[in-house]
Amino acid sequence: MRTCIVCRKRENPNSLLRVILKDGAVLADPFKRIQSRGASIHRTCVQMAVHRGAFRNAFKLSNSPDTTALLAYIDEEPNEMDAKDMKLK
Ligand SMILES: [Zn+2]
């Protein structure tokens, strides 16, 4: 079980999106391939995370990380049911 960094609800890891911090930016790691410190979050909680500075807390940063790429990813991802198929494209 993993805990969403925003709403603290415990979920099966497959229900949550793994995000990692790389070069001061938060990136989606949907296939859990990137070796880096990660956090788990609901896709629907991402906007709230940005609003509340949840990524800054999760990664123990003094400044809010860049979330541009993550927000673009969330925007483009059709829904979580299709996430598994994305690697085929
Ligand atoms: Zn959540």
PDB file of the backbone (N, CA, C, O) and the ligand in Angstrom, with CONECT records:
HET     ZN  A 101       1
ATOM      1  N   MET A   1       0.838  -1.197   0.000  1.00  0.00           N
ATOM      2  CA  MET A   1       0.000   0.000   0.000  1.00  0.00           C
ATOM      3  C   MET A   1       0.875   1.250   0.000  1.00  0.00           C
ATOM      4  O   MET A   1       1.927   1.289   0.639  1.00  0.00           O
ATOM      5  N   ARG A   2       0.426   2.262  -0.723  1.00  0.00           N
ATOM      6  CA  ARG A   2       1.140   3.531  -0.770  1.00  0.00           C
ATOM      7  C   ARG A   2       0.184   4.626  -0.316  1.00  0.00           C
ATOM      8  O   ARG A   2      -1.035   4.476  -0.407  1.00  0.00           O
ATOM      9  N   THR A   3       0.738   5.710   0.167  1.00  0.00           N
ATOM     10  CA  THR A   3      -0.080   6.817   0.636  1.00  0.00           C
ATOM     11  C   THR A   3       0.063   8.010  -0.296  1.00  0.00           C
ATOM     12  O   THR A   3       1.178   8.427  -0.609  1.00  0.00           O
ATOM     13  N   CYS A   4      -1.032   8.544  -0.729  1.00  0.00           N
ATOM     14  CA  CYS A   4      -1.022   9.749  -1.564  1.00  0.00           C
ATOM     15  C   CYS A   4      -0.461  10.916  -0.741  1.00  0.00           C
ATOM     16  O   CYS A   4      -0.882  11.138   0.394  1.00  0.00           O
ATOM     17  N   ILE A   5       0.480  11.650  -1.315  1.00  0.00           N
ATOM     18  CA  ILE A   5       1.123  12.741  -0.564  1.00  0.00           C
ATOM     19  C   ILE A   5       0.183  13.921  -0.325  1.00  0.00           C
ATOM     20  O   ILE A   5       0.504  14.808   0.466  1.00  0.00           O
ATOM     21  N   VAL A   6      -0.960  13.947  -0.987  1.00  0.00           N
ATOM     22  CA  VAL A   6      -1.889  15.065  -0.814  1.00  0.00           C
ATOM     23  C   VAL A   6      -3.009  14.715   0.158  1.00  0.00           C
ATOM     24  O   VAL A   6      -3.168  15.366   1.191  1.00  0.00           O
ATOM     25  N   CYS A   7      -3.784  13.685  -0.176  1.00  0.00           N
ATOM     26  CA  CYS A   7      -4.969  13.389   0.646  1.00  0.00           C
ATOM     27  C   CYS A   7      -4.685  12.319   1.708  1.00  0.00           C
ATOM     28  O   CYS A   7      -5.535  12.029   2.550  1.00  0.00           O
ATOM     29  N   ARG A   8      -3.470  11.731   1.657  1.00  0.00           N
ATOM     30  CA  ARG A   8      -3.052  10.736   2.657  1.00  0.00           C
ATOM     31  C   ARG A   8      -3.877   9.461   2.641  1.00  0.00           C
ATOM     32  O   ARG A   8      -3.806   8.659   3.571  1.00  0.00           O
ATOM     33  N   LYS A   9      -4.654   9.274   1.595  1.00  0.00           N
ATOM     34  CA  LYS A   9      -5.432   8.045   1.485  1.00  0.00           C
ATOM     35  C   LYS A   9      -4.501   6.917   1.046  1.00  0.00           C
ATOM     36  O   LYS A   9      -3.655   7.095   0.169  1.00  0.00           O
ATOM     37  N   ARG A  10      -4.670   5.776   1.661  1.00  0.00           N
ATOM     38  CA  ARG A  10      -3.827   4.637   1.306  1.00  0.00           C
ATOM     39  C   ARG A  10      -4.450   3.870   0.140  1.00  0.00           C
ATOM     40  O   ARG A  10      -5.653   3.611   0.113  1.00  0.00           O
ATOM     41  N   GLU A  11      -3.608   3.519  -0.809  1.00  0.00           N
ATOM     42  CA  GLU A  11      -4.098   2.895  -2.029  1.00  0.00           C
ATOM     43  C   GLU A  11      -3.156   1.786  -2.469  1.00  0.00           C
ATOM     44  O   GLU A  11      -2.001   1.713  -2.052  1.00  0.00           O
ATOM     45  N   ASN A  12      -3.688   0.936  -3.318  1.00  0.00           N
ATOM     46  CA  ASN A  12      -2.846   0.012  -4.057  1.00  0.00           C
ATOM     47  C   ASN A  12      -1.920   0.876  -4.924  1.00  0.00           C
ATOM     48  O   ASN A  12      -2.383   1.841  -5.532  1.00  0.00           O
ATOM     49  N   PRO A  13      -0.621   0.550  -4.993  1.00  0.00           N
ATOM     50  CA  PRO A  13       0.308   1.380  -5.796  1.00  0.00           C
ATOM     51  C   PRO A  13      -0.152   1.585  -7.239  1.00  0.00           C
ATOM     52  O   PRO A  13       0.179   2.601  -7.850  1.00  0.00           O
ATOM     53  N   ASN A  14      -0.902   0.643  -7.787  1.00  0.00           N
ATOM     54  CA  ASN A  14      -1.357   0.789  -9.169  1.00  0.00           C
ATOM     55  C   ASN A  14      -2.389   1.894  -9.341  1.00  0.00           C
ATOM     56  O   ASN A  14      -2.608   2.366 -10.456  1.00  0.00           O
ATOM     57  N   SER A  15      -3.023   2.309  -8.256  1.00  0.00           N
ATOM     58  CA  SER A  15      -4.021   3.379  -8.333  1.00  0.00           C
ATOM     59  C   SER A  15      -3.384   4.755  -8.246  1.00  0.00           C
ATOM     60  O   SER A  15      -4.028   5.769  -8.513  1.00  0.00           O
ATOM     61  N   LEU A  16      -2.118   4.778  -7.872  1.00  0.00           N
ATOM     62  CA  LEU A  16      -1.438   6.052  -7.688  1.00  0.00           C
ATOM     63  C   LEU A  16      -0.372   6.241  -8.758  1.00  0.00           C
ATOM     64  O   LEU A  16       0.191   5.279  -9.279  1.00  0.00           O
ATOM     65  N   LEU A  17      -0.116   7.485  -9.064  1.00  0.00           N
ATOM     66  CA  LEU A  17       0.949   7.811 -10.007  1.00  0.00           C
ATOM     67  C   LEU A  17       2.237   8.025  -9.218  1.00  0.00           C
ATOM     68  O   LEU A  17       2.258   8.751  -8.223  1.00  0.00           O
ATOM     69  N   ARG A  18       3.307   7.383  -9.676  1.00  0.00           N
ATOM     70  CA  ARG A  18       4.599   7.621  -9.044  1.00  0.00           C
ATOM     71  C   ARG A  18       5.222   8.854  -9.687  1.00  0.00           C
ATOM     72  O   ARG A  18       5.265   8.975 -10.911  1.00  0.00           O
ATOM     73  N   VAL A  19       5.695   9.748  -8.864  1.00  0.00           N
ATOM     74  CA  VAL A  19       6.396  10.926  -9.375  1.00  0.00           C
ATOM     75  C   VAL A  19       7.782  10.950  -8.761  1.00  0.00           C
ATOM     76  O   VAL A  19       7.982  10.478  -7.642  1.00  0.00           O
ATOM     77  N   ILE A  20       8.729  11.495  -9.487  1.00  0.00           N
ATOM     78  CA  ILE A  20      10.104  11.564  -8.990  1.00  0.00           C
ATOM     79  C   ILE A  20      10.625  12.989  -9.163  1.00  0.00           C
ATOM     80  O   ILE A  20      10.063  13.793  -9.907  1.00  0.00           O
ATOM     81  N   LEU A  21      11.698  13.272  -8.465  1.00  0.00           N
ATOM     82  CA  LEU A  21      12.312  14.593  -8.571  1.00  0.00           C
ATOM     83  C   LEU A  21      13.598  14.455  -9.368  1.00  0.00           C
ATOM     84  O   LEU A  21      14.469  13.654  -9.027  1.00  0.00           O
ATOM     85  N   LYS A  22      13.712  15.238 -10.431  1.00  0.00           N
ATOM     86  CA  LYS A  22      14.923  15.192 -11.243  1.00  0.00           C
ATOM     87  C   LYS A  22      15.294  16.612 -11.651  1.00  0.00           C
ATOM     88  O   LYS A  22      14.501  17.317 -12.275  1.00  0.00           O
ATOM     89  N   ASP A  23      16.501  17.021 -11.293  1.00  0.00           N
ATOM     90  CA  ASP A  23      16.993  18.355 -11.645  1.00  0.00           C
ATOM     91  C   ASP A  23      16.014  19.458 -11.246  1.00  0.00           C
ATOM     92  O   ASP A  23      15.797  20.408 -11.998  1.00  0.00           O
ATOM     93  N   GLY A  24      15.434  19.324 -10.069  1.00  0.00           N
ATOM     94  CA  GLY A  24      14.541  20.370  -9.562  1.00  0.00           C
ATOM     95  C   GLY A  24      13.155  20.377 -10.162  1.00  0.00           C
ATOM     96  O   GLY A  24      12.386  21.314  -9.951  1.00  0.00           O
ATOM     97  N   ALA A  25      12.830  19.333 -10.912  1.00  0.00           N
ATOM     98  CA  ALA A  25      11.503  19.259 -11.517  1.00  0.00           C
ATOM     99  C   ALA A  25      10.828  17.953 -11.124  1.00  0.00           C
ATOM    100  O   ALA A  25      11.479  16.917 -10.993  1.00  0.00           O
ATOM    101  N   VAL A  26       9.514  18.018 -10.938  1.00  0.00           N
ATOM    102  CA  VAL A  26       8.755  16.808 -10.643  1.00  0.00           C
ATOM    103  C   VAL A  26       8.319  16.193 -11.968  1.00  0.00           C
ATOM    104  O   VAL A  26       7.724  16.862 -12.813  1.00  0.00           O
ATOM    105  N   LEU A  27       8.622  14.920 -12.133  1.00  0.00           N
ATOM    106  CA  LEU A  27       8.276  14.211 -13.360  1.00  0.00           C
ATOM    107  C   LEU A  27       7.436  12.994 -13.026  1.00  0.00           C
ATOM    108  O   LEU A  27       7.583  12.399 -11.959  1.00  0.00           O
ATOM    109  N   ALA A  28       6.555  12.626 -13.945  1.00  0.00           N
ATOM    110  CA  ALA A  28       5.770  11.406 -13.791  1.00  0.00           C
ATOM    111  C   ALA A  28       6.652  10.217 -14.141  1.00  0.00           C
ATOM    112  O   ALA A  28       7.440  10.263 -15.085  1.00  0.00           O
ATOM    113  N   ASP A  29       6.504   9.166 -13.369  1.00  0.00           N
ATOM    114  CA  ASP A  29       7.228   7.926 -13.651  1.00  0.00           C
ATOM    115  C   ASP A  29       6.198   6.790 -13.665  1.00  0.00           C
ATOM    116  O   ASP A  29       6.195   5.932 -12.781  1.00  0.00           O
ATOM    117  N   PRO A  30       5.325   6.796 -14.681  1.00  0.00           N
ATOM    118  CA  PRO A  30       4.181   5.867 -14.685  1.00  0.00           C
ATOM    119  C   PRO A  30       4.577   4.401 -14.708  1.00  0.00           C
ATOM    120  O   PRO A  30       3.811   3.542 -14.271  1.00  0.00           O
ATOM    121  N   PHE A  31       5.763   4.112 -15.214  1.00  0.00           N
ATOM    122  CA  PHE A  31       6.155   2.705 -15.300  1.00  0.00           C
ATOM    123  C   PHE A  31       7.205   2.347 -14.255  1.00  0.00           C
ATOM    124  O   PHE A  31       7.809   1.275 -14.294  1.00  0.00           O
ATOM    125  N   LYS A  32       7.409   3.282 -13.310  1.00  0.00           N
ATOM    126  CA  LYS A  32       8.295   3.028 -12.166  1.00  0.00           C
ATOM    127  C   LYS A  32       9.675   2.564 -12.595  1.00  0.00           C
ATOM    128  O   LYS A  32      10.222   1.612 -12.038  1.00  0.00           O
ATOM    129  N   ARG A  33      10.221   3.229 -13.567  1.00  0.00           N
ATOM    130  CA  ARG A  33      11.519   2.836 -14.115  1.00  0.00           C
ATOM    131  C   ARG A  33      12.655   3.743 -13.684  1.00  0.00           C
ATOM    132  O   ARG A  33      13.823   3.363 -13.772  1.00  0.00           O
ATOM    133  N   ILE A  34      12.324   4.932 -13.222  1.00  0.00           N
ATOM    134  CA  ILE A  34      13.372   5.903 -12.937  1.00  0.00           C
ATOM    135  C   ILE A  34      13.897   5.712 -11.514  1.00  0.00           C
ATOM    136  O   ILE A  34      13.133   5.739 -10.549  1.00  0.00           O
ATOM    137  N   GLN A  35      15.189   5.523 -11.401  1.00  0.00           N
ATOM    138  CA  GLN A  35      15.811   5.332 -10.098  1.00  0.00           C
ATOM    139  C   GLN A  35      16.016   6.693  -9.452  1.00  0.00           C
ATOM    140  O   GLN A  35      17.000   7.383  -9.719  1.00  0.00           O
ATOM    141  N   SER A  36      15.086   7.060  -8.613  1.00  0.00           N
ATOM    142  CA  SER A  36      15.197   8.340  -7.946  1.00  0.00           C
ATOM    143  C   SER A  36      14.231   8.338  -6.772  1.00  0.00           C
ATOM    144  O   SER A  36      13.374   7.463  -6.654  1.00  0.00           O
ATOM    145  N   ARG A  37      14.384   9.316  -5.922  1.00  0.00           N
ATOM    146  CA  ARG A  37      13.445   9.408  -4.811  1.00  0.00           C
ATOM    147  C   ARG A  37      12.050   9.675  -5.374  1.00  0.00           C
ATOM    148  O   ARG A  37      11.867  10.593  -6.174  1.00  0.00           O
ATOM    149  N   GLY A  38      11.086   8.889  -4.966  1.00  0.00           N
ATOM    150  CA  GLY A  38       9.755   9.030  -5.539  1.00  0.00           C
ATOM    151  C   GLY A  38       8.695   9.340  -4.501  1.00  0.00           C
ATOM    152  O   GLY A  38       8.921   9.234  -3.295  1.00  0.00           O
ATOM    153  N   ALA A  39       7.547   9.722  -4.997  1.00  0.00           N
ATOM    154  CA  ALA A  39       6.382   9.942  -4.156  1.00  0.00           C
ATOM    155  C   ALA A  39       5.176   9.409  -4.921  1.00  0.00           C
ATOM    156  O   ALA A  39       5.216   9.285  -6.145  1.00  0.00           O
ATOM    157  N   SER A  40       4.123   9.101  -4.210  1.00  0.00           N
ATOM    158  CA  SER A  40       2.923   8.579  -4.863  1.00  0.00           C
ATOM    159  C   SER A  40       1.783   9.568  -4.697  1.00  0.00           C
ATOM    160  O   SER A  40       1.616  10.195  -3.652  1.00  0.00           O
ATOM    161  N   ILE A  41       1.010   9.685  -5.759  1.00  0.00           N
ATOM    162  CA  ILE A  41      -0.072  10.675  -5.734  1.00  0.00           C
ATOM    163  C   ILE A  41      -1.201  10.228  -6.659  1.00  0.00           C
ATOM    164  O   ILE A  41      -0.962   9.599  -7.689  1.00  0.00           O
ATOM    165  N   HIS A  42      -2.429  10.560  -6.279  1.00  0.00           N
ATOM    166  CA  HIS A  42      -3.552  10.354  -7.193  1.00  0.00           C
ATOM    167  C   HIS A  42      -3.394  11.339  -8.343  1.00  0.00           C
ATOM    168  O   HIS A  42      -2.952  12.470  -8.143  1.00  0.00           O
ATOM    169  N   ARG A  43      -3.752  10.913  -9.525  1.00  0.00           N
ATOM    170  CA  ARG A  43      -3.720  11.843 -10.663  1.00  0.00           C
ATOM    171  C   ARG A  43      -4.638  13.037 -10.394  1.00  0.00           C
ATOM    172  O   ARG A  43      -4.338  14.170 -10.772  1.00  0.00           O
ATOM    173  N   THR A  44      -5.757  12.757  -9.733  1.00  0.00           N
ATOM    174  CA  THR A  44      -6.727  13.818  -9.445  1.00  0.00           C
ATOM    175  C   THR A  44      -6.263  14.744  -8.321  1.00  0.00           C
ATOM    176  O   THR A  44      -6.876  15.784  -8.081  1.00  0.00           O
ATOM    177  N   CYS A  45      -5.188  14.371  -7.637  1.00  0.00           N
ATOM    178  CA  CYS A  45      -4.683  15.198  -6.538  1.00  0.00           C
ATOM    179  C   CYS A  45      -3.511  16.085  -6.970  1.00  0.00           C
ATOM    180  O   CYS A  45      -3.016  16.886  -6.178  1.00  0.00           O
ATOM    181  N   VAL A  46      -3.069  15.944  -8.218  1.00  0.00           N
ATOM    182  CA  VAL A  46      -1.879  16.679  -8.671  1.00  0.00           C
ATOM    183  C   VAL A  46      -2.076  18.191  -8.598  1.00  0.00           C
ATOM    184  O   VAL A  46      -1.207  18.918  -8.115  1.00  0.00           O
ATOM    185  N   GLN A  47      -3.223  18.653  -9.083  1.00  0.00           N
ATOM    186  CA  GLN A  47      -3.481  20.100  -9.056  1.00  0.00           C
ATOM    187  C   GLN A  47      -3.444  20.629  -7.617  1.00  0.00           C
ATOM    188  O   GLN A  47      -2.895  21.695  -7.338  1.00  0.00           O
ATOM    189  N   MET A  48      -4.042  19.853  -6.723  1.00  0.00           N
ATOM    190  CA  MET A  48      -4.068  20.251  -5.317  1.00  0.00           C
ATOM    191  C   MET A  48      -2.659  20.241  -4.728  1.00  0.00           C
ATOM    192  O   MET A  48      -2.313  21.083  -3.899  1.00  0.00           O
ATOM    193  N   ALA A  49      -1.858  19.280  -5.166  1.00  0.00           N
ATOM    194  CA  ALA A  49      -0.478  19.184  -4.678  1.00  0.00           C
ATOM    195  C   ALA A  49       0.304  20.440  -5.039  1.00  0.00           C
ATOM    196  O   ALA A  49       1.052  20.972  -4.219  1.00  0.00           O
ATOM    197  N   VAL A  50       0.128  20.911  -6.277  1.00  0.00           N
ATOM    198  CA  VAL A  50       0.817  22.113  -6.730  1.00  0.00           C
ATOM    199  C   VAL A  50       0.346  23.304  -5.900  1.00  0.00           C
ATOM    200  O   VAL A  50       1.144  24.131  -5.460  1.00  0.00           O
ATOM    201  N   HIS A  51      -0.951  23.369  -5.701  1.00  0.00           N
ATOM    202  CA  HIS A  51      -1.569  24.459  -4.961  1.00  0.00           C
ATOM    203  C   HIS A  51      -1.057  24.514  -3.515  1.00  0.00           C
ATOM    204  O   HIS A  51      -0.789  25.592  -2.986  1.00  0.00           O
ATOM    205  N   ARG A  52      -0.929  23.371  -2.901  1.00  0.00           N
ATOM    206  CA  ARG A  52      -0.556  23.298  -1.481  1.00  0.00           C
ATOM    207  C   ARG A  52       0.937  23.187  -1.235  1.00  0.00           C
ATOM    208  O   ARG A  52       1.380  23.233  -0.088  1.00  0.00           O
ATOM    209  N   GLY A  53       1.713  23.043  -2.289  1.00  0.00           N
ATOM    210  CA  GLY A  53       3.150  22.855  -2.095  1.00  0.00           C
ATOM    211  C   GLY A  53       3.477  21.480  -1.552  1.00  0.00           C
ATOM    212  O   GLY A  53       4.466  21.306  -0.841  1.00  0.00           O
ATOM    213  N   ALA A  54       2.645  20.499  -1.887  1.00  0.00           N
ATOM    214  CA  ALA A  54       2.838  19.144  -1.359  1.00  0.00           C
ATOM    215  C   ALA A  54       4.112  18.489  -1.890  1.00  0.00           C
ATOM    216  O   ALA A  54       4.723  17.670  -1.205  1.00  0.00           O
ATOM    217  N   PHE A  55       4.508  18.848  -3.102  1.00  0.00           N
ATOM    218  CA  PHE A  55       5.737  18.256  -3.648  1.00  0.00           C
ATOM    219  C   PHE A  55       6.956  18.776  -2.898  1.00  0.00           C
ATOM    220  O   PHE A  55       7.905  18.035  -2.641  1.00  0.00           O
ATOM    221  N   ARG A  56       6.917  20.029  -2.559  1.00  0.00           N
ATOM    222  CA  ARG A  56       8.031  20.620  -1.812  1.00  0.00           C
ATOM    223  C   ARG A  56       8.212  19.875  -0.481  1.00  0.00           C
ATOM    224  O   ARG A  56       9.332  19.570  -0.070  1.00  0.00           O
ATOM    225  N   ASN A  57       7.103  19.595   0.166  1.00  0.00           N
ATOM    226  CA  ASN A  57       7.163  18.861   1.434  1.00  0.00           C
ATOM    227  C   ASN A  57       7.596  17.418   1.218  1.00  0.00           C
ATOM    228  O   ASN A  57       8.424  16.892   1.962  1.00  0.00           O
ATOM    229  N   ALA A  58       7.032  16.782   0.198  1.00  0.00           N
ATOM    230  CA  ALA A  58       7.314  15.369  -0.041  1.00  0.00           C
ATOM    231  C   ALA A  58       8.795  15.146  -0.346  1.00  0.00           C
ATOM    232  O   ALA A  58       9.378  14.147   0.073  1.00  0.00           O
ATOM    233  N   PHE A  59       9.389  16.072  -1.069  1.00  0.00           N
ATOM    234  CA  PHE A  59      10.793  15.919  -1.444  1.00  0.00           C
ATOM    235  C   PHE A  59      11.717  16.729  -0.536  1.00  0.00           C
ATOM    236  O   PHE A  59      12.918  16.837  -0.783  1.00  0.00           O
ATOM    237  N   LYS A  60      11.122  17.300   0.532  1.00  0.00           N
ATOM    238  CA  LYS A  60      11.894  18.039   1.524  1.00  0.00           C
ATOM    239  C   LYS A  60      12.766  19.133   0.897  1.00  0.00           C
ATOM    240  O   LYS A  60      13.967  19.215   1.152  1.00  0.00           O
ATOM    241  N   LEU A  61      12.138  19.956   0.081  1.00  0.00           N
ATOM    242  CA  LEU A  61      12.828  21.045  -0.598  1.00  0.00           C
ATOM    243  C   LEU A  61      12.534  22.356   0.099  1.00  0.00           C
ATOM    244  O   LEU A  61      11.538  22.486   0.811  1.00  0.00           O
ATOM    245  N   SER A  62      13.416  23.337  -0.114  1.00  0.00           N
ATOM    246  CA  SER A  62      13.157  24.651   0.465  1.00  0.00           C
ATOM    247  C   SER A  62      12.310  25.506  -0.476  1.00  0.00           C
ATOM    248  O   SER A  62      11.631  26.438  -0.045  1.00  0.00           O
ATOM    249  N   ASN A  63      12.359  25.175  -1.768  1.00  0.00           N
ATOM    250  CA  ASN A  63      11.534  25.895  -2.742  1.00  0.00           C
ATOM    251  C   ASN A  63      10.660  24.900  -3.493  1.00  0.00           C
ATOM    252  O   ASN A  63      10.986  23.718  -3.597  1.00  0.00           O
ATOM    253  N   SER A  64       9.548  25.398  -4.012  1.00  0.00           N
ATOM    254  CA  SER A  64       8.668  24.523  -4.781  1.00  0.00           C
ATOM    255  C   SER A  64       9.355  24.083  -6.074  1.00  0.00           C
ATOM    256  O   SER A  64       9.920  24.911  -6.788  1.00  0.00           O
ATOM    257  N   PRO A  65       9.309  22.789  -6.377  1.00  0.00           N
ATOM    258  CA  PRO A  65       9.920  22.304  -7.614  1.00  0.00           C
ATOM    259  C   PRO A  65       9.086  22.694  -8.834  1.00  0.00           C
ATOM    260  O   PRO A  65       7.927  23.092  -8.722  1.00  0.00           O
ATOM    261  N   ASP A  66       9.716  22.566  -9.996  1.00  0.00           N
ATOM    262  CA  ASP A  66       9.021  22.840 -11.257  1.00  0.00           C
ATOM    263  C   ASP A  66       8.060  21.700 -11.551  1.00  0.00           C
ATOM    264  O   ASP A  66       8.470  20.541 -11.618  1.00  0.00           O
ATOM    265  N   THR A  67       6.790  22.022 -11.724  1.00  0.00           N
ATOM    266  CA  THR A  67       5.805  20.974 -11.976  1.00  0.00           C
ATOM    267  C   THR A  67       5.215  21.070 -13.389  1.00  0.00           C
ATOM    268  O   THR A  67       4.211  20.428 -13.698  1.00  0.00           O
ATOM    269  N   THR A  68       5.846  21.874 -14.230  1.00  0.00           N
ATOM    270  CA  THR A  68       5.335  22.074 -15.590  1.00  0.00           C
ATOM    271  C   THR A  68       5.184  20.752 -16.346  1.00  0.00           C
ATOM    272  O   THR A  68       4.149  20.483 -16.956  1.00  0.00           O
ATOM    273  N   ALA A  69       6.230  19.944 -16.292  1.00  0.00           N
ATOM    274  CA  ALA A  69       6.214  18.686 -17.045  1.00  0.00           C
ATOM    275  C   ALA A  69       5.165  17.724 -16.485  1.00  0.00           C
ATOM    276  O   ALA A  69       4.492  17.021 -17.239  1.00  0.00           O
ATOM    277  N   LEU A  70       5.036  17.701 -15.181  1.00  0.00           N
ATOM    278  CA  LEU A  70       4.051  16.808 -14.570  1.00  0.00           C
ATOM    279  C   LEU A  70       2.632  17.228 -14.941  1.00  0.00           C
ATOM    280  O   LEU A  70       1.792  16.386 -15.260  1.00  0.00           O
ATOM    281  N   LEU A  71       2.372  18.521 -14.899  1.00  0.00           N
ATOM    282  CA  LEU A  71       1.040  19.010 -15.250  1.00  0.00           C
ATOM    283  C   LEU A  71       0.726  18.720 -16.718  1.00  0.00           C
ATOM    284  O   LEU A  71      -0.410  18.392 -17.061  1.00  0.00           O
ATOM    285  N   ALA A  72       1.726  18.841 -17.576  1.00  0.00           N
ATOM    286  CA  ALA A  72       1.525  18.528 -18.992  1.00  0.00           C
ATOM    287  C   ALA A  72       1.220  17.044 -19.155  1.00  0.00           C
ATOM    288  O   ALA A  72       0.377  16.653 -19.963  1.00  0.00           O
ATOM    289  N   TYR A  73       1.912  16.235 -18.381  1.00  0.00           N
ATOM    290  CA  TYR A  73       1.684  14.795 -18.439  1.00  0.00           C
ATOM    291  C   TYR A  73       0.248  14.451 -18.016  1.00  0.00           C
ATOM    292  O   TYR A  73      -0.438  13.678 -18.685  1.00  0.00           O
ATOM    293  N   ILE A  74      -0.186  15.027 -16.916  1.00  0.00           N
ATOM    294  CA  ILE A  74      -1.540  14.768 -16.407  1.00  0.00           C
ATOM    295  C   ILE A  74      -2.584  15.221 -17.420  1.00  0.00           C
ATOM    296  O   ILE A  74      -3.615  14.574 -17.609  1.00  0.00           O
ATOM    297  N   ASP A  75      -2.293  16.344 -18.066  1.00  0.00           N
ATOM    298  CA  ASP A  75      -3.187  16.884 -19.068  1.00  0.00           C
ATOM    299  C   ASP A  75      -3.359  15.954 -20.261  1.00  0.00           C
ATOM    300  O   ASP A  75      -4.449  15.813 -20.815  1.00  0.00           O
ATOM    301  N   GLU A  76      -2.255  15.326 -20.638  1.00  0.00           N
ATOM    302  CA  GLU A  76      -2.271  14.493 -21.839  1.00  0.00           C
ATOM    303  C   GLU A  76      -2.736  13.075 -21.587  1.00  0.00           C
ATOM    304  O   GLU A  76      -3.258  12.414 -22.484  1.00  0.00           O
ATOM    305  N   GLU A  77      -2.542  12.606 -20.350  1.00  0.00           N
ATOM    306  CA  GLU A  77      -2.913  11.231 -20.058  1.00  0.00           C
ATOM    307  C   GLU A  77      -4.436  11.109 -20.084  1.00  0.00           C
ATOM    308  O   GLU A  77      -5.107  11.785 -19.305  1.00  0.00           O
ATOM    309  N   PRO A  78      -4.994  10.284 -20.940  1.00  0.00           N
ATOM    310  CA  PRO A  78      -6.456  10.199 -21.063  1.00  0.00           C
ATOM    311  C   PRO A  78      -7.131   9.824 -19.748  1.00  0.00           C
ATOM    312  O   PRO A  78      -8.021  10.538 -19.286  1.00  0.00           O
ATOM    313  N   ASN A  79      -6.729   8.738 -19.155  1.00  0.00           N
ATOM    314  CA  ASN A  79      -7.200   8.363 -17.831  1.00  0.00           C
ATOM    315  C   ASN A  79      -6.333   7.210 -17.344  1.00  0.00           C
ATOM    316  O   ASN A  79      -5.547   6.654 -18.111  1.00  0.00           O
ATOM    317  N   GLU A  80      -6.472   6.857 -16.098  1.00  0.00           N
ATOM    318  CA  GLU A  80      -5.542   5.865 -15.562  1.00  0.00           C
ATOM    319  C   GLU A  80      -5.727   4.475 -16.153  1.00  0.00           C
ATOM    320  O   GLU A  80      -4.798   3.668 -16.137  1.00  0.00           O
ATOM    321  N   MET A  81      -6.899   4.190 -16.668  1.00  0.00           N
ATOM    322  CA  MET A  81      -7.101   2.874 -17.267  1.00  0.00           C
ATOM    323  C   MET A  81      -6.272   2.705 -18.542  1.00  0.00           C
ATOM    324  O   MET A  81      -5.886   1.593 -18.902  1.00  0.00           O
ATOM    325  N   ASP A  82      -6.006   3.825 -19.216  1.00  0.00           N
ATOM    326  CA  ASP A  82      -5.236   3.762 -20.446  1.00  0.00           C
ATOM    327  C   ASP A  82      -3.735   3.869 -20.211  1.00  0.00           C
ATOM    328  O   ASP A  82      -2.948   3.728 -21.147  1.00  0.00           O
ATOM    329  N   ALA A  83      -3.338   4.114 -18.983  1.00  0.00           N
ATOM    330  CA  ALA A  83      -1.932   4.379 -18.704  1.00  0.00           C
ATOM    331  C   ALA A  83      -1.033   3.211 -19.095  1.00  0.00           C
ATOM    332  O   ALA A  83       0.090   3.410 -19.556  1.00  0.00           O
ATOM    333  N   LYS A  84      -1.534   1.998 -18.909  1.00  0.00           N
ATOM    334  CA  LYS A  84      -0.729   0.833 -19.226  1.00  0.00           C
ATOM    335  C   LYS A  84      -0.453   0.721 -20.725  1.00  0.00           C
ATOM    336  O   LYS A  84       0.563   0.165 -21.143  1.00  0.00           O
ATOM    337  N   ASP A  85      -1.373   1.257 -21.524  1.00  0.00           N
ATOM    338  CA  ASP A  85      -1.224   1.141 -22.973  1.00  0.00           C
ATOM    339  C   ASP A  85      -0.292   2.198 -23.553  1.00  0.00           C
ATOM    340  O   ASP A  85       0.140   2.092 -24.700  1.00  0.00           O
ATOM    341  N   MET A  86       0.013   3.211 -22.761  1.00  0.00           N
ATOM    342  CA  MET A  86       0.789   4.320 -23.310  1.00  0.00           C
ATOM    343  C   MET A  86       2.170   3.901 -23.782  1.00  0.00           C
ATOM    344  O   MET A  86       2.702   4.467 -24.736  1.00  0.00           O
ATOM    345  N   LYS A  87       2.751   2.912 -23.116  1.00  0.00           N
ATOM    346  CA  LYS A  87       4.101   2.523 -23.499  1.00  0.00           C
ATOM    347  C   LYS A  87       4.124   1.811 -24.857  1.00  0.00           C
ATOM    348  O   LYS A  87       5.184   1.626 -25.454  1.00  0.00           O
ATOM    349  N   LEU A  88       2.953   1.420 -25.329  1.00  0.00           N
ATOM    350  CA  LEU A  88       2.894   0.745 -26.628  1.00  0.00           C
ATOM    351  C   LEU A  88       2.883   1.728 -27.782  1.00  0.00           C
ATOM    352  O   LEU A  88       3.123   1.365 -28.934  1.00  0.00           O
ATOM    353  N   LYS A  89       2.597   2.992 -27.451  1.00  0.00           N
ATOM    354  CA  LYS A  89       2.485   3.974 -28.522  1.00  0.00           C
ATOM    355  C   LYS A  89       3.844   4.536 -28.921  1.00  0.00           C
ATOM    356  O   LYS A  89       3.925   5.379 -29.814  1.00  0.00           O
TER     357      LYS A  89
HETATM  358 ZN    ZN A 101      -4.856  11.746  -3.216  1.00  0.00          ZN2+
END
